[in-house]
Amino acid sequence: MSQPLEALKQPYSLTTGQNKTLETLQNLIPLLPVIVLQGSVGSGKTQVLKKLSIDLDAQFFALSEVLEQFGGQQDPLKSEDTLSTALGNALKSAKILIIDDIDIITAFARFSNQGNPRYGYISAVLKNFLDEVIAQKKHIVLSLTREVNEDTWFGEKSLQEQLNLNGGRAVFISLPDYSDVDYAELLVNTVGQERASRIDVGALRSFASNLSGNQIVTAARLSAAKNPTDLNTDDIISELREYVSSNLDSAQVEQLQSNDLKGTEALWQALETHVLLPMRGGELVSSLGLKPKRGVVLYGNPGTGKTSIGRALAHQMKGKFFMIDGSFITEPPQAFFRKLTAIFEAAEASNPSIIFIDDADVLFNTSHVYGLNRYLLSKLDGLVSSNVGNVCIIMTAMDVNDLPAALVRSGRIELWLETKLPELEIRTQILARYSAVFPEPPTEAELQSLASRSKGFTPADLRRITGDAKALLVQDDHLGKPRLSSATYLTQALELFQDMRKRANVALGKTDEIEDDLDAVSASCCG
């Protein structure tokens, strides 16, 4: 049974944009049998429809009622029939019926048949329901999430197409995205006029241009709980930075900061200048119309820090960083592009943001996801539009020659950054960082001697060597042997690594021509 009017009678503080949509719906309902309210996730569709049901004394049919009826279903193979009955019963007692989340309701019915939905049956149920509405001269309002990927639920036709059968049986009304005025009103409704007056809505917009109402309200509540008296803009942004959407859990990503990546200082300066500073915004950035570079390529030998740069960016950007890597190609092609589209939509909604495509040269040459280059070209071209212009795509590649020619020759890549093999001083710093946890870390002279023997090694190689040295120490301790110096364990690990690499090169028919930097230090100290 639809929710009684009294249960819905509670104060609804709608924003200016939501009130305008409410007025439009009130004016159109007497004239039209079927209206569909579209809006993005968190835009306030449910709030608007509940207020509409109160104003018009209409019945409000929610997802919870559908779940209740499915809970009493005896035959799991008759989910579509249950949906048809639920919709029909709701219509019987209503002159005006409001159905929230029609996309989720139909999806639930379609896929509750143990993964074996009857092809086209939901379409027939929906068409018959709309026919009944028109025949009985009643009125319905449906809500539909704008970003919904309808192929998930309607393989034969999209939900919009179903609602537009027979020359357009439904009129679509869009709930607009939040304006600065709407944001300000949400803040007033959440934390009160006095505290809301201290929040710079423009700064929130600069941080993320398409925040949902839920995100604003959640961040405001969390901030107010932590700082009830001195709430300010930075508090809100701090909570948003922690909780806005990302496809990557930064807590599960290695803790790396830009200053941890020795030898990449110039590269980070370029990223700061051309990507991160424009994303942070500000009065000068706005007045100059400065935008971040839309396409960046990090290229260099394996192990030179390309992926590590992505990890550091993930921690710096938090919920505004989106990762695409080789794990995606385990999906069937259709699912791959569906996930890809979802990531781009989330990044655009959270802009300014970064989409990081790791090992792009490998992905572009994977037949399993044929068409990725055309897809990405279209996305790069689309990012020049003003509303999504603060999304930057960063790709990593070992060999830029393996990237699609149309991508690299068209000017779509605006910043080329090379990760290089570390010089002697940088190798010394890297070894120092990873060996600092030894009970007795190596001395500066010992580190320099070790670094001199590692010419041509990547940062990943040096990290591997220090890890192997730690394993050798633990092995001796386990066997009850006397502990050696950390420099000795590092030397043993380095020699084992060099021997392994030579054997691998022989197997591959390569010659290891890299020589030590023994002339770079006065003497060997690690024996």
Long-range contacts (C-beta under 8 A, 24 or more apart in sequence): 1-65, 2-59, 2-60, 2-61, 2-65, 2-90, 2-93, 2-94, 2-97, 3-59, 3-60, 3-61, 3-62, 3-65, 5-53, 5-54, 5-57, 8-50, 8-53, 8-54, 8-60, 9-54, 12-47, 12-50, 12-51, 12-54, 13-185, 13-189, 14-44, 14-47, 14-48, 14-51, 15-44, 15-178, 15-181, 15-182, 15-185, 15-186, 15-213, 16-179, 16-181, 16-182, 16-185, 17-175, 17-176, 17-178, 17-179, 17-181, 17-182, 18-44, 18-47, 18-48, 18-175, 18-182, 20-176, 21-48, 21-173, 21-175, 21-176, 22-48, 22-51, 22-52, 22-55, 24-173, 25-52, 25-141, 25-173, 26-52, 26-55, 26-56, 28-171, 28-173, 29-56, 29-96, 29-139, 29-141, 30-139, 32-139, 32-171, 33-130, 33-133, 33-134, 33-137, 33-138, 33-139, 33-140, 33-169, 34-130, 34-133, 34-134, 34-139, 34-140, 34-142, 34-163, 34-169, 34-170, 34-171, 35-139, 35-140, 35-141, 35-142, 35-170, 35-171, 35-172, 35-173, 36-102, 36-141, 36-142, 36-143, 36-144, 36-160, 36-163, 36-170, 36-171, 36-172, 36-173, 37-141, 37-142, 37-143, 37-144, 37-173, 37-174, 37-175, 38-143, 38-144, 38-145, 38-146, 38-172, 38-173, 38-174, 38-175, 39-143, 39-145, 39-146, 39-174, 39-175, 40-145, 40-146, 40-147, 40-175, 40-177, 40-210, 40-212, 40-349, 41-145, 41-147, 41-212, 41-214, 42-212, 42-213, 42-214, 42-215, 43-146, 43-175, 43-177, 43-178, 43-212, 43-213, 44-175, 44-213, 45-100, 45-143, 45-145, 45-175, 46-100, 46-101, 46-143, 48-175, 49-98, 49-100, 49-141, 49-143, 52-98, 52-141, 53-98, 56-96, 57-96, 58-94, 58-95, 58-96, 58-97, 58-98, 58-141, 59-90, 59-93, 59-94, 59-96, 59-97, 59-98, 60-98, 60-100, 61-90, 61-97, 61-98, 61-99, 61-100, 62-100, 62-101, 63-100, 63-101, 63-104, 63-105, 63-108, 65-90, 66-105, 66-108, 66-109, 67-108, 70-108, 70-109, 70-112, 76-112, 76-113, 76-114, 77-113, 77-114, 77-116, 79-108, 79-109, 79-110, 79-112, 79-113, 79-117, 80-109, 80-110, 80-113, 80-117, 80-118, 80-121, 80-122, 80-125, 82-109, 83-109, 83-122, 83-125, 84-125, 84-128, 84-129, 87-125, 87-129, 88-129, 88-132, 91-129, 91-132, 91-133, 91-136, 91-138, 91-140, 94-138, 95-138, 95-139, 96-138, 96-139, 96-140, 96-141, 97-133, 97-138, 97-139, 97-140, 97-141, 98-140, 98-141, 99-140, 99-141, 99-142, 99-143, 100-143, 101-143, 101-145, 102-142, 102-143, 102-144, 102-159, 103-144, 103-145, 103-148, 103-150, 103-153, 103-159, 104-145, 106-153, 106-154, 106-159, 107-152, 107-153, 110-153, 110-154, 111-153, 119-155, 119-156, 120-156, 122-153, 122-154, 122-162, 123-154, 123-156, 123-157, 123-162, 126-162, 126-163, 127-162, 127-165, 130-163, 130-165, 130-169, 130-170, 134-169, 142-170, 146-174, 147-345, 147-349, 149-338, 149-341, 149-342, 151-334, 151-338, 152-338, 177-210, 178-211, 178-212, 178-213, 178-216, 180-205, 182-213, 183-211, 183-216, 186-213, 186-216, 186-217, 186-220, 187-216, 187-220, 190-216, 190-217, 190-220, 190-221, 190-224, 191-220, 191-221, 191-223, 191-224, 191-231, 195-224, 195-231, 198-231, 198-232, 198-233, 199-231, 199-232, 199-233, 199-236, 200-233, 203-233, 203-237, 203-281, 204-233, 204-236, 204-237, 204-240, 206-280, 206-281, 206-282, 206-286, 206-352, 207-237, 207-240, 207-241, 207-281, 207-352, 208-240, 208-244, 208-320, 208-350, 208-351, 208-352, 208-353, 209-351, 209-352, 209-387, 209-390, 210-348, 210-349, 210-350, 210-351, 211-240, 211-244, 212-349, 215-240, 215-243, 215-244, 218-243, 219-243, 240-319, 241-318, 241-319, 241-320, 242-318, 242-319, 243-319, 244-318, 244-319, 244-320, 244-350, 245-319, 245-346, 245-349, 245-350, 246-318, 246-319, 246-320, 246-321, 246-322, 246-346, 246-350, 247-322, 247-323, 247-343, 247-346, 248-314, 248-321, 248-322, 248-323, 250-314, 250-315, 250-318, 250-321, 253-311, 253-314, 253-315, 254-308, 254-311, 255-315, 256-308, 256-311, 256-312, 256-315, 257-312, 257-315, 257-316, 258-312, 258-316, 260-312, 260-433, 261-305, 261-308, 261-309, 261-312, 261-459, 262-422, 262-426, 262-429, 262-430, 262-433, 262-459, 263-305, 263-420, 263-422, 263-423, 263-426, 263-429, 263-430, 263-459, 264-305, 264-309, 264-419, 267-298, 267-309, 267-417, 267-418, 267-419, 268-309, 270-415, 270-417, 271-296, 271-309, 271-313, 271-417, 274-414, 274-415, 275-354, 275-392, 275-394, 275-415, 276-316, 278-352, 278-390, 279-352, 279-390, 279-392, 280-352, 281-352, 291-389, 291-390, 292-352, 292-390, 292-392, 293-392, 293-414, 293-415, 294-380, 294-383, 294-384, 294-389, 294-391, 294-392, 294-393, 294-412, 294-414, 295-380, 295-392, 295-393, 295-395, 295-407, 295-412, 295-413, 295-414, 295-415, 296-392, 296-393, 296-394, 296-395, 296-413, 296-414, 296-415, 296-416, 296-417, 297-360, 297-394, 297-395, 297-396, 297-397, 297-400, 297-403, 297-408, 297-413, 297-415, 297-416, 297-417, 298-394, 298-395, 298-396, 298-397, 298-417, 298-418, 298-419, 299-396, 299-397, 299-398, 299-399, 299-400, 299-416, 299-417, 299-418, 299-419, 300-398, 300-418, 300-419, 300-420, 301-398, 301-419, 301-421, 301-458, 302-398, 302-458, 302-460, 303-458, 303-459, 303-460, 303-461, 304-419, 304-420, 304-421, 304-458, 304-459, 304-460, 305-419, 305-458, 305-459, 305-460, 306-358, 306-396, 306-419, 307-358, 307-396, 308-459, 309-419, 310-356, 310-358, 310-394, 310-396, 313-354, 313-356, 313-394, 314-356, 317-353, 317-354, 319-350, 320-347, 320-350, 320-351, 320-352, 320-353, 320-354, 321-353, 321-354, 321-356, 322-346, 322-347, 322-353, 322-354, 322-355, 322-356, 323-356, 323-358, 324-355, 324-356, 324-357, 324-358, 324-363, 325-357, 325-358, 325-359, 326-358, 326-359, 326-362, 326-363, 328-363, 328-369, 329-363, 329-366, 329-368, 329-369, 333-368, 333-369, 333-370, 336-368, 336-369, 337-369, 337-371, 337-375, 340-372, 340-375, 344-379, 347-391, 348-388, 348-391, 351-388, 351-389, 351-390, 351-391, 352-390, 352-391, 352-392, 353-390, 353-391, 353-392, 354-391, 354-392, 354-393, 354-394, 355-391, 355-392, 355-393, 355-394, 356-394, 356-395, 356-396, 357-393, 357-394, 357-395, 357-396, 358-396, 359-396, 359-397, 359-398, 360-395, 360-396, 360-397, 360-403, 361-397, 361-398, 361-399, 361-400, 361-402, 361-403, 362-402, 364-402, 364-403, 364-404, 365-402, 373-404, 373-406, 373-407, 376-407, 377-404, 377-406, 377-407, 377-410, 377-412, 380-407, 380-412, 381-412, 421-456, 421-457, 421-458, 422-457, 422-458, 422-459, 422-462, 424-448, 424-451, 424-452, 424-455, 424-517, 424-520, 425-451, 427-451, 427-454, 427-455, 427-457, 427-462, 430-459, 430-462, 430-463, 431-462, 431-465, 431-466, 431-490, 434-462, 434-463, 434-466, 434-467, 435-466, 435-469, 435-486, 435-490, 437-470, 438-469, 438-470, 438-473, 438-486, 438-489, 439-483, 439-486, 440-485, 440-486, 441-486, 442-485, 442-486, 442-487, 442-490, 442-526, 443-487, 443-525, 445-521, 445-525, 446-486, 446-487, 446-490, 446-525, 446-526, 448-520, 448-521, 449-487, 449-521, 449-523, 449-524, 449-525, 449-526, 450-487, 450-490, 450-491, 450-494, 450-526, 451-517, 452-516, 452-517, 452-518, 452-520, 452-521, 453-494, 453-516, 453-517, 453-518, 454-494, 454-516, 455-514, 455-515, 455-516, 455-517, 456-514, 461-497, 464-497, 465-490, 465-493, 465-494, 465-497, 466-490, 466-493, 468-493, 468-496, 468-497, 469-493, 487-525, 487-526, 488-526, 488-527, 490-526, 491-526, 491-527
